[in-house]
Amino acid sequence: MDAYHSPTTKPLFRATQVVWYLCDLLEIILIFRFFLRFAGANPDAGFTSFVYSISWPFVEPFFAVFRTTVVAGSVVEWTTVLAMIVYSVIAWGIVSLLLMGKTVSTPEAAAALEDQNQTK
């Protein structure tokens, strides 16, 4: 049975889609947070308050890493940028781990091993 007809291919594909979808959704929320803070949006406005409250649990673990930079009334929240990078790397790691379960043929495995040996 080749990798294209393996019963594990479709579930792995769907799982990677879910991981990237959730990562993209989180990244969009964090981008909104970053630009609202940068633009000095009113934190009492409904949309701004919603974005800040929903994004807080995701930036809070990184909040003590960097100081917030204020330039001419604009806030540059470096912790949000760090959170975006970390969550992207985590998603990449999860997808890579899932893809390790993909069925491969012996020739594919041999070629991949040969490529790995040549790059080291």
C-alpha positions as CSV (number, residue, x, y, z in Angstrom):
1,M,0.0,0.0,0.0
2,D,1.4,3.4,-1.0
3,A,1.3,6.6,1.1
4,Y,-1.4,8.1,-1.1
5,H,-3.9,5.2,-0.3
6,S,-3.0,4.7,3.3
7,P,-5.9,4.9,5.8
8,T,-3.9,7.3,8.0
9,T,-3.3,9.9,5.3
10,K,-6.7,11.7,5.4
11,P,-6.9,11.8,9.3
12,L,-3.4,13.2,9.4
13,F,-4.2,15.8,6.8
14,R,-7.3,16.8,8.7
15,A,-5.4,17.0,12.0
16,T,-2.7,19.3,10.4
17,Q,-5.5,21.5,9.0
18,V,-7.1,21.8,12.4
19,V,-3.7,22.7,14.0
20,W,-3.0,25.4,11.4
21,Y,-6.5,26.7,11.6
22,L,-6.3,27.2,15.3
23,C,-2.9,28.7,15.0
24,D,-4.1,31.1,12.3
25,L,-7.1,32.1,14.4
26,L,-4.9,32.8,17.4
27,E,-2.4,34.8,15.3
28,I,-5.2,37.0,14.0
29,I,-6.5,37.7,17.5
30,L,-2.9,38.6,18.6
31,I,-2.4,40.8,15.5
32,F,-5.5,42.7,16.4
33,R,-4.3,43.1,20.0
34,F,-0.9,44.3,18.8
35,F,-2.3,46.9,16.4
36,L,-5.1,48.1,18.8
37,R,-2.4,48.7,21.5
38,F,-0.1,50.3,18.9
39,A,-2.9,52.6,17.7
40,G,-3.9,53.6,21.2
41,A,-7.4,52.2,20.9
42,N,-9.9,53.0,23.7
43,P,-9.7,49.9,26.0
44,D,-13.3,50.6,27.1
45,A,-14.7,50.2,23.6
46,G,-16.5,46.9,23.2
47,F,-14.4,45.5,20.4
48,T,-11.1,46.5,21.9
49,S,-12.2,45.2,25.3
50,F,-13.2,41.9,23.7
51,V,-9.9,41.5,21.9
52,Y,-7.9,42.3,25.0
53,S,-9.8,39.9,27.2
54,I,-9.8,37.0,24.7
55,S,-6.0,37.5,23.9
56,W,-4.9,38.0,27.5
57,P,-4.6,34.3,28.5
58,F,-2.3,33.8,25.5
59,V,0.0,36.8,26.1
60,E,0.1,36.6,29.9
61,P,2.7,33.9,30.1
62,F,5.1,36.1,28.2
63,F,4.2,39.4,29.9
64,A,7.3,39.6,32.1
65,V,9.8,38.9,29.3
66,F,9.9,42.4,27.7
67,R,8.9,45.8,28.8
68,T,6.2,47.6,26.9
69,T,7.6,50.4,24.7
70,V,5.7,53.7,24.4
71,V,6.6,56.0,21.6
72,A,4.6,59.2,21.1
73,G,1.5,57.7,22.6
74,S,1.8,54.4,20.7
75,V,2.3,51.2,22.7
76,V,4.6,48.5,21.2
77,E,3.8,45.4,23.1
78,W,6.7,43.1,22.4
79,T,5.2,40.3,24.4
80,T,2.4,40.0,21.9
81,V,5.0,39.6,19.1
82,L,6.9,37.0,21.2
83,A,3.6,35.1,21.8
84,M,2.9,35.0,18.1
85,I,6.3,33.6,17.3
86,V,6.1,31.0,20.1
87,Y,2.6,29.8,19.1
88,S,3.7,29.5,15.5
89,V,6.7,27.4,16.5
90,I,4.5,25.2,18.7
91,A,2.0,24.7,15.8
92,W,4.9,23.8,13.5
93,G,6.2,21.3,16.0
94,I,2.8,19.7,16.5
95,V,2.3,19.4,12.7
96,S,5.8,17.9,12.3
97,L,5.0,15.4,15.1
98,L,1.8,14.4,13.4
99,L,3.5,14.0,10.1
100,M,5.9,11.5,11.6
101,G,2.9,9.1,11.7
102,K,2.4,9.3,8.0
103,T,2.8,6.0,6.1
104,V,5.9,6.0,3.9
105,S,7.1,3.4,1.5
106,T,10.6,1.8,1.8
107,P,12.0,3.8,-1.2
108,E,10.6,7.1,0.3
109,A,12.2,6.3,3.7
110,A,15.5,5.4,2.1
111,A,15.6,8.6,0.1
112,A,14.7,10.7,3.2
113,L,17.5,9.0,5.2
114,E,20.0,9.6,2.4
115,D,19.0,13.3,2.3
116,Q,19.4,13.6,6.0
117,N,22.9,12.0,5.8
118,Q,24.0,14.4,3.1
119,T,22.9,17.5,5.0
120,K,24.9,16.6,8.1
